Amino acid sequence: MNAEPRDDRDRLADLQKQERTLSARRTQLHNRLDFLRAGGGGVEDATLIGELERQEQELSRQRRDLHERIERASAQFASGRG
């Protein structure tokens, strides 16, 4: 059974909202990393930077996955099928 156009639109809007939230978190993380790399964090920078870099990699993976889901949802919405 096909989803209603409203359902497709809502699903796409939800995915786009998730992407904006994730991108904002990733931007904040990048800003923090830039600050620490510039020497603004103190003596434990290397350990913290390593942890933040791992977090950034995970956020980037989640964001790529989300972009793929958005592309699929956009295509389904455009074609009128769910």
C-alpha positions as CSV (number, residue, x, y, z in Angstrom):
1,M,0.0,0.0,0.0
2,N,1.3,3.5,-0.9
3,A,1.8,6.1,1.7
4,E,-0.3,9.2,1.5
5,P,1.5,12.3,0.1
6,R,1.1,14.0,3.4
7,D,3.0,11.1,5.1
8,D,5.8,11.4,2.6
9,R,6.0,15.1,3.1
10,D,6.0,14.7,6.9
11,R,8.7,12.0,6.7
12,L,10.9,14.2,4.5
13,A,10.4,17.2,6.8
14,D,11.3,15.1,9.8
15,L,14.5,13.8,8.1
16,Q,15.5,17.3,7.1
17,K,15.0,18.5,10.7
18,Q,17.2,15.7,11.9
19,E,19.8,16.7,9.4
20,R,19.8,20.3,10.5
21,T,20.1,19.2,14.2
22,L,23.0,16.8,13.4
23,S,24.7,19.4,11.2
24,A,24.5,22.0,14.0
25,R,26.0,19.5,16.5
26,R,28.8,18.7,14.0
27,T,29.5,22.4,13.5
28,Q,29.8,23.0,17.2
29,L,32.1,20.0,17.5
30,H,34.3,21.4,14.6
31,N,34.4,24.8,16.4
32,R,35.5,23.1,19.6
33,L,38.2,21.1,17.8
34,D,39.5,24.3,16.1
35,F,39.7,26.0,19.4
36,L,41.6,23.1,21.0
37,R,43.9,22.7,18.1
38,A,44.8,26.3,18.4
39,G,46.0,25.6,22.0
40,G,42.9,27.0,23.8
41,G,42.2,23.9,26.0
42,G,45.2,23.4,28.2
43,V,47.5,20.4,28.9
44,E,45.1,17.6,28.1
45,D,44.3,18.7,24.6
46,A,45.7,15.7,22.8
47,T,43.4,13.2,24.6
48,L,40.4,15.4,24.3
49,I,41.1,16.2,20.6
50,G,41.3,12.4,19.9
51,E,37.9,11.8,21.6
52,L,36.3,14.7,19.8
53,E,37.7,13.5,16.5
54,R,36.1,10.1,17.1
55,Q,32.8,11.8,17.9
56,E,33.1,13.9,14.7
57,Q,33.7,10.8,12.6
58,E,30.6,9.2,14.1
59,L,28.5,12.3,13.5
60,S,29.8,12.4,9.9
61,R,28.8,8.8,9.4
62,Q,25.3,9.5,10.8
63,R,25.0,12.5,8.6
64,R,25.9,10.6,5.4
65,D,23.4,7.9,6.3
66,L,20.8,10.6,6.9
67,H,21.5,12.3,3.6
68,E,21.0,8.9,1.8
69,R,17.6,8.6,3.6
70,I,16.7,12.1,2.6
71,E,17.5,11.4,-1.0
72,R,15.4,8.3,-1.0
73,A,12.5,10.1,0.7
74,S,12.8,13.0,-1.7
75,A,12.6,10.6,-4.7
76,Q,9.6,8.8,-3.2
77,F,7.9,12.1,-2.6
78,A,8.6,13.3,-6.1
79,S,7.3,10.1,-7.6
80,G,4.2,10.1,-5.5
81,R,4.9,6.7,-3.9
82,G,5.8,5.8,-0.3
